[in-house]
């Protein structure tokens, strides 16, 4: 897959803004999911490349976060 194809597929995702993101700026995060990956980006700068992780890795991260900080 080329970089252009990757960018186009990322633009077709349904992005959801974190409920912890406030309207005053600061730490704003958006997440989009697909079958095999989770995409994370800065909602203030959506043209900037985000982070993509595998669904299994994301699940482990969430379990760890809930366990440690829950």
URRAMO-V955809 format. One record per residue. SS is DSSP state (@ for helix, = for strand, . for the rest). OMEGA is omega in whole degrees, 0 to 359 (* if undefined). BURIAL is + if it has 16 or more other C-alpha atoms within 10 Angstrom, else -. Layout:
{{SS/OMEGA/BURIAL} {SS/OMEGA/BURIAL}}
This chain:
{{./180/-} {./177/-} {@/179/-} {@/178/-} {@/179/-} {@/179/-} {@/179/-} {@/180/-} {@/178/-} {@/179/+} {@/181/-} {./180/-} {./174/-} {./183/-} {./179/+} {=/181/-} {=/179/+} {./177/-} {./178/-} {./180/-} {./181/-} {./180/-} {./184/-} {./182/-} {./179/-} {./186/-} {./179/-} {./186/+} {=/174/+} {=/181/+} {=/174/+} {=/182/+} {=/168/+} {./186/-} {./188/-} {./186/-} {=/174/-} {=/181/+} {=/181/+} {=/179/+} {=/176/+} {=/184/+} {./178/+} {./183/-} {./186/-} {./177/-} {./179/-} {./179/-} {./178/-} {./181/-} {=/176/-} {=/178/+} {=/177/-} {=/182/-} {@/179/+} {@/179/-} {@/178/-} {@/180/-} {@/178/-} {@/178/-} {@/181/-} {@/178/-} {@/179/-} {@/182/-} {@/180/-} {@/181/-} {@/184/-} {@/188/-} {@/188/-} {./*/-}}
